[in-house]
Amino acid sequence: MHFHSSPNSPGYKPAMSGKLYAKQDQVQKLPVPTLDQTLPKYLKSVQPLLSAADYSKTVKTVENFANSSIGNQLQARLEARAADPTKTSWLIDWWNDLAYLGYRDPVVPYVSYFYAHKNDKRYRSITKRGAVVVASALQFWKSVVDESIDPEMIKTTPLDSSSYQYMFNTCRIPRLGTDYPAQYDPKLNQKITVARNGIFYSLDIAPNGTQLSIPEIESQLEKIIRDADGRIAPKIGVFTGDYRDTWTKNRELLIAAGPNNEALLKEIESSIMLLCLDNTSPVTQNDHNHGCWHGDGVNRFFDKPCQFIIFENGKSGFLGEHSMMDGTPTCRLNEHVVAQTLSKTFEAESGNMSQMRSNLPSPTPLIFETNVQVLKALETSQKLFNYEIDRQHLFSTTFHGYGKQIISKHYGFSPDAFTQMIIQHAYYKLHGRCVPTYEPAQTRKFMSGRTEACRVLSTESLDFVKAMEDPNCPDEERIRLLKAATQAHSKYLADAGNGYGVDRHLLGLKLSLKDGEEMPEFFKDPVFGQSSTWMISTSNISSKYFLSWGWSEVVGDGYGVAYSIVDDNLSFNVTCARDNKIGLDSEKFCQCLNDSATELRELLAKTALPTKPKL
């Protein structure tokens, strides 16, 4: 079997010398907070979880740790690790392994995240929508590969660009214990993988050195659909949705089952990205979300960092593999793609993109050889995938009463902090208590920076939600408490984004223990584990180009709450396990989010001064 390009030798690294990386020398190293900075912040964060007596015990435990020789030794070791000139970050190797590459549960539904794109009525055919999405994504790919795209900035501060090298021509490879990312030379691998009915095709994007035009991409996608809809072949994609160690073993079984199978896998792994042409037509937002998040499990290769999903009715979305990259770079990619395709002039402005060559080579079907062992393993993986997906309860809602503009300009609040208080209030309404809540603070202003945990639950947020549910509390007091809660939240989020949160520092201290050293009582204290068991895991990605986005809950008795704050609305996607033990329900939680947002609108309408009209 002949392929038009071959994967490069292992160990490929991009030059990282173009405009994308031009400001890397301005990016600082992640700091190590002092014990005096972290431990008081930790105590404040656990106070709303504890009775007065239990809090007093925890204060003593923390004081003992702060004054102990082991506590100070661990701090010194961590500072020495941070000073190591060979490391870009004291945290990154630990974090990538513990949070992602060493994670052994299925990446879908438990780690990967999806975006559901805004609809475009001009592209209601799967192949037309697929063609413009591919053409637009390839623009972005080129700018990342030639490093001509600008680095991301927060005002005048550049963000670390190192994760961009893992966006394209890359794949997560399963391995017992911990996976690893494989990078391939984009110049040698100018092809995408297209999936239809669980069959993969390799599509050369530049045959004879000339990139496919939009009509040519559409024609090639039509060929793929015709071929796949009439072909019976093994659907090996579902292997990638299994437990990671199981997939590792099944990958070896698959490679052993046929002489070409390893080359076929490499053809997928080295491709720029995946395009999934699904044979479904979602109508409701929930169905659109499910399709983008997981689909049927076979028409995907879940280890690829970037997968665009196109449905029969022209709806589209994206699935991101999370191990080497967080959501901001892929949000940028997707915003580029959707903004381009929504532009009325995109096709006309695509240069010489109208030509249609008659001698294009047909896309290559990647047909794997199987045996009884592989077929049995595929059946088992499909059952496991169906079981895990059936356990997930997803529900989405959009609140149209206000959005970013009114929250910030009319009410005078941080839109993110305000929305976090809606989430706290909604949980309290439904479950009668507040629980540890996570929001990621981006730390990409530091080298190899990813995220720090913002601990959302605070004494201020608890006081606010109790006041909202107390019929005797005056409105002015509720507003005062809302202001205090949002200000406390914004301060913690800012500290965390500057490298001065609690969780990553405490993790670093714990991991600095040497073999044979006794675990300090501080780390054994039940509240230490309880305070970072994220019963609500939240994240904010706000884009006018997305209808929804999301991922799963991170603990069995928890919610995943993805939210977006755009100019005129708030949208939420909520997930939880159907078999949770404490009565969680995503649909009910969405109702409480709407109720809370409505109550806050009514509260602020009574007291907020209307904006003066310009005369």
N, C-alpha and C positions, 0 to 999 in steps of 0.2 A: 504494500500500500504506500502511495506517495503523498506526502504533504508539501504544501507550497512553502512552508517555513519550518525551521526546526528550533526547539528550545535551546537557549544558550547553556553553557556550562554553569553549574551551581555557583552561587556567590556573586552574581551580577549586582553592581551598585551603580546608581546614576551619578553623574558628575557633581551635581549639587553646587554648580558654580554660576548659574544664570541669575536672572532678575528675581526669580521666586525665592532664591536663597541669599540674595545680596545683602540683606540686613541681619543675617544670622549672627554676625559678630557683635551686634548690639543686644542680642538676647542674653539675659543674665542666667546664672544657675539658680535652681530652686533652693531657697534658704532652708535652714534647719531652725525652727523656733526654739527658744529656750524652754526649760521646764516651767519657769515662772510665767511665761506667756501662755503656755498651753493648758496647764493644770487648772488654773482658775476658770478658764473658758469651758473646760470639760465639766467642772463642778456646776457651773451655771446651766449648762445644757442638760444635765441629768436631774436637776432640781424638780421640774414639773412631773417627773416620773415617780417620785419617791415621797413617802410619808416623812414627816419631820424627823422621826426616830431613825429611819433608814438613811435619810440624808446625812444625819450627824455621823452615822457609822462610816458612810462613804467619804465624808470629809476627813475623818481620822485616817482611813486607808490611804487616801491621796497624800495627806501630810507625811505619813510614814514613808511613802514611796519617794516623795520629793526630798526627804532628808536622808534617805538610805544611800549606802555606798553603791549598791547595784544600780539604783536609779541614775546616779551621776556617772557611773561607768558606761551604762547604755547610751547616755547622752553624748559622752566623749567619743564612743565608738561611731555613733551616727555622724558626728561632726567630722571625724577623720574620714569616713566614707565619702562625705560630701566634698571634702577637700581633695580627694583623689583626682589628679589631672586627667586620668584615662577615662573617667566617667563623665558623661554629659549631665547626669542627674543621679542623686543617691537613691531615688525611688524607682526609676523607670523599669529596670530589669525585674525587680521584685513585683512591681505592679502588673506588668504585661503578663507575667507568668501566673500570679495568684488570681488576678481578676479575669483573665481571658485565655491565654494559651494553655494554662494548666487546668482550666475548667473542663470537667469531663461529661457534663450533661449535654443534651442536644443543643446546638446553637440556635435552632428554631424549634420551639418558640422562646427559649430562655435568654438569649443574648442579642441576637440580631434585631434590627429595628427597620421600620418601613416608613415611607412617605407615600401618601395618596395624592396624586397630582390634580391640580385644577383641570376641569374639562375644557375641551376645545371643540366646538360644534363643527369646525371645518374638517376635522380628521376623524370621521366616524368609522372608517374602515381600519382594520387591524394592521394592514400592510402600509397604508399611507401614514398612519400615526407612528408605526414602528420605524419607517424610513426617516421621518423628520427627527425623531428622538435620536436615532443612531447618528445622523448627520450632525446634529447639534452637540451630542456627547463627544463625537470625534474632534470637533473644534476644541473642546475643553481638554481632551486627551493630548492633542498636539501641543497646546500651550503649557501643559504640565511636563510633557516629555522634553520639549525644547527649553523649558524653564523660563519662558517669556512672560508668564502670568505674574501679576504683582503679588507680593506677600500680603497676607491679611494684616490689618492694623487695628488697634483700638486707639482712636485719635492719633497721637504721634508715636505710640508704642508698637513696634512690630511684634507679631506673633511667630512662634516657632513653626517652620515649614516642613520639618523633617518627616511628618507623617504622610505628606503628599507622595513620597516615593512608593508607598504601599497601595495607592489608589488603583492603578491600572497595571496590567501584565503581571499580576501578583496572585498568589493563592495561599490560603491556609492549608497546610498539609498535616493530616492526622498522624500522631505518633504516640505510642504508649506513654502514659504519664504526663507528657506535655507536648503540644503541637508546635509547629514552627512555620514562619512565613517564607515562601519561596518567591524570589524576584527573578523576572526574565527580561531580557533585552528587548525593548519595544521596537527597535529597528529590525530585529530578526523575527518579530512576531506581530506582523501587521494584519491581524485577523481578529474577528469577534466570534464568540460561540453563540449560536442561536438554538433555542430549545423549543420543540413543538411535540406535544403528546409524549413527553418523556424521552424523545430522541434528540440527540445533540448533533449539530452541524457546524462545521468550520467554514466561516465566510471570509474570504480574502477581501480586505477593504481597499486594496490598491493593486489590482491585477495589472501586470505590465507597467507598474510604476505610477499609474494614474488612479487617483482615488475615485471610488464609485460616486456617481451623481445621485441625487435624491431619487429620480425615477429608476435608476439602476438598482439602488438598494431595494426599492419597492418591488421591482421585478424579481430580484433574488429571494426576497422574503416570500413572494407568491410561489416560487419554485419549491421553497422549503415546505410550505404548507401543503402544497399538492403532493409532494413526496411523502411527508410524514403522515398525512391523513390516509394514505393508502399502504402504509408499511407497518408490519409487525416486527418489533425488535425489543430486546431487553431494555428495561427502563432503570438505569443504574443510579439515577440522581437521588433516589430516596435513601441510598446508603449514607449520603452526606447529612441527613437529618436524624441519624441515630446517635446513641451515646458515643463519645469520641473514641474510647478504647475499642468498642465494637466495630466502628467504622475503620479503625486502623487494621484490625484483623481481617475484616471483609475486603479491604483494599488489597491486602496480600492475596486473599483468595481469588479476587478478580484478576489481578496481574498474572497469577499462576494459571488461570483458566484459558488463556489464549496468548499467542506470541506477539500480537499487536496491541494488547490491552494497555500495557504501560505507556506506549506511545500515544494511544488515544486519550488516556488520562492527561498526559503532558500537554496534548493539543488544547484541552480545555483549560488546564491550570495556567498555561502561558499566554492565553488569549487576553486581549485588552479588557474585555468585560463580557457579561452575559446579557443576551436579549431573550426574554421568555415570552413566547407568543401563546397565550392561554386561550383555550376554546370555550371560555365562559363569558357572560355579559352581565357583570354586576350592576344592579340598579340602586339598592340602598347603600348608604355610606358604610354600614356595618359589613355588607358583602364586599364592597370595594376594599375595605381595610383588610378583611380576611384574605382576599385574593392577593393583595400586595405583601402581606405578612408571611404567608406560608403556601397558599395555593393547595394543590393536591399532593404536594410532597415529591412528585416525580418530575415535574417540568421545571426543576430548579437544580442548581449545583451550589448548595448553601455555603461552600467554602470560598466562593469568589467574593471579593470585597464589594463589587458593584454589579447589581443585577437590575436591569430595567424590565418592567413587566407591562405588556400590552394586552388588552382584552379585545374580544371580538367586536365590541361596540365602540372601540376607539378610546376607552378610558385607559389610564396609564398610572404607573407608580414605580417605586424603587424599593429594593431590599438591600440593606447594608450589613456586611459581616464586620463585627465590631472589634476584632482582636488588636489591630494595629492602628486604628483610626477612630476618633470620636465623630460626633455628628456635624460639627461646624464645616469641615471641608466638603463633606458629601452634600450638605445643605447648599453650599456654594455651587457645586456641580449641578445639582438638580434645579436650582434657581436659574442658572444659565440655560439649561436645557429647556425648561418650560417657558422662560421669557423669550427665548429664540423662537420656539415653535408657535407661541401665541402671537408673535409679531406678524403682521399682515404681509410684510415684505421679506420674510426669511428666505423663502424659496427663490425669489427673484434676485436676492442679494448674494446668493451662494455661488457667485462667479460663473464658471463654466459648468454649472451643475445641471444643465438641461440636456446634455448629450446622452445618447442611449446607444451603447455599443452592442452589436449583434453577436459578437463572438465571446461573450463573457463565460469563463469557466463556471460550471454549476457548483453550488456549495457542496462540500464533502460530508456525507453522513458518517458519523462516528459510531460504527456498529460493533458492539462488544461481543466477544465470544463468551459463552457461559457454560456451566456444567451443573449437575444436580446440586452440588454444594452451594454454588452461587445463587441458583434459583430459589433454594430454600432460604438462604440468608436474605435475599430480596423480599421474600414473603414475610419473614419475621420483622425486617426493618419497616415495611409498610404498616404492619399491625401496630408496631411500637409508635410510629409516627402518628397514625390515626388516633391511638389512645391518648397521646400527649396533647394533640390538638383538640380532641373532644373534651378534654379537661378544662380548656381555656374558655372563659366567659368574657367576651369583649362587647363593649357598648360605647357609642360615640354620641356627643351632643354639642350643639352650638348655641351659645347665648347671644342673642342679637340686641340686648338692651343697651349695651355700651361696649367700647373697646379701648384701645390705648389712648386715643385722643381725649376722650372724656375723663378717663381715670387720671391722666397726668395733668391735663390743662384745666379741666373744670373742677375735679375733686382735689387735685394737688397731691396725689400719691404716686409712688413708684408702681408702675403697672405690674411688674413681676411680684413684688412684695404683696400688693393688693390681691392678686390672683392666688398666691400661696395662702392668704388668710381665708379666701373662699374655700379652698381645699380643706383647710383645718376645720372650718366651721361645718362644712358638709359632712365630714367624717364624724364629728361630734354629734350632729343632728341624727345621723343614722345609727351610730354605735354607742353614744353616750359617754365617750371618753376620747382622749387624744393619745396618739402613739408616736414613736420615733419616726421621723419623716426626713427623707433625703432629697436634696436638690444638688446637682453637680455645679460646682463653680469651676469655670474654665481656668486652667493654669498655663495656657499656651504662651503667656508672656515670658515663660522660662524655658530653657533648653529641654527638649524631650518632654515638655509639659503636657499633661492630659487633664485630669480633674482633681479637685479636692471636694470633700463632702461639706455641704452647708447643712447644718442641723437646724431644720425648720422649726420644730417644736421648741417653744421657749416659755418661760413664765409669763411673758407679755402676751404671747399668742393664746395661751390657755386662759388667761384673764379675759381676753377679748371674746373668745367663743362662749365662755360661760355667761358673759354679760349679754351677748346676743340672744341667748336662750332664756335669760332671766326676765320674766315679764315686768318686773318691778324696777328694772334698771333704767335710768333716764337716758334719753337719746344722746344728750351731750356727753355723758360718761362713756357710752358705747363708742362715740367718735373719738374721744380722747384715748381710749384703750386701743382702738384701731390704729391711730397715729403711732402710739408707743410700740405696738406690735410690728407695724411695717418698718418703722425706723430701726428696731432691733434686728429685724430680718436683713435689711439692706446693709447694716453694719457687718453682720456675720458673713454675708455673701461677699462683701468687699474684702474683708480680712482673708477669707478662704481663697479668693482669687489672687491675693498677694502672697499666698503660700503660708498663711498663718491660721489655718483651720486646726482642727483637733485630730481628725481621724488618720490622716497619712502620717503625721508625726508619731502618734501612739503606735501605729503599725510598724514604723521604722524602729522604734525603741524595742518592741516585742521581738522583731526579727533579728535584732542585734544580740540577743541572748546566744551564748555559745552552748554547744552540746554538753550536757552534764550539769549546767547551771540550773538552779531551782527557779521556777517561775515565780516572780514576785506576787504577793497577795493582791496588789492592785489589778493585775490582769486576771486573777481568779474571781474577783468580786463579780457577783452575778449582774450587777448593773452595767459593768463594762461591756459585756456581750449584749445585754438587753438594749442599751442605748444606741447600738449600731446595727440592730436587727430591724431593717427598714420595712416596717409594716405599711408605710406609704413610700413608694419610690417615684419621684416626680422629675420631670425635665421640661424645659421651655425651649422649643424651637419655633420661632414665629416667622412665617413667610406667607405673603399674599398669594404665592403660587401653589400652596398646598391646601387641600380640603381637610386633611387629617394626617396624623402620624402617630407612631406608637411602638410599643414592645410589651413584654409580659411583666407580671409581678416578679419580684426578686426573692420573696420568701413565700412559703406555702400558704400562710395566713395573712397575706398582704395584697395591696393593690399596686398596679403600675398606672400612673397618671401622667400621660403626655398632654401638654397643653400648648396652645398658641394664642398670642395676644396680637391681633392686628387692629387697624385703625377703628373699625366699627363693630367688632365682635370678639368673643372669647370662645375657643373651641377646646373640647376635652375628649381624649380617648382613654377609656378606663378598662383595665384587664384585671382579672383575678382567677384563681383556680375554682372550678365548680365544686370540687370536693374539699374546700376549706372547712375548718372546724369551728369557725366563729361567726358564721352567718353573713359573710361578705357577699355582695351582689353588685355587679358593675352597673346594671340598669338602674337600680335604686340609688346608687351613689351618684349617677349622672343626674337623676331627678333632684337630689339634695344639692348638687352643685348649682343647678338652675335656680332652686329655691333660695339658696344663700345669696347668689348674685342679685336676685330680685329684691330680697330683703335689704341688701346694702344699697341698692338704687333708691328704694323707698326711704331708707334712713337718711341718706345724703341729700335727697331731694327736699327734705324738710328743713335742712340746716345749711346746706351749701349755698353760698351766694351765687345767683346766676351771673354769668359773664355779661358785662355791659356791652350792648351793641354799639358799634362805631356809628357815630352820627355823620 
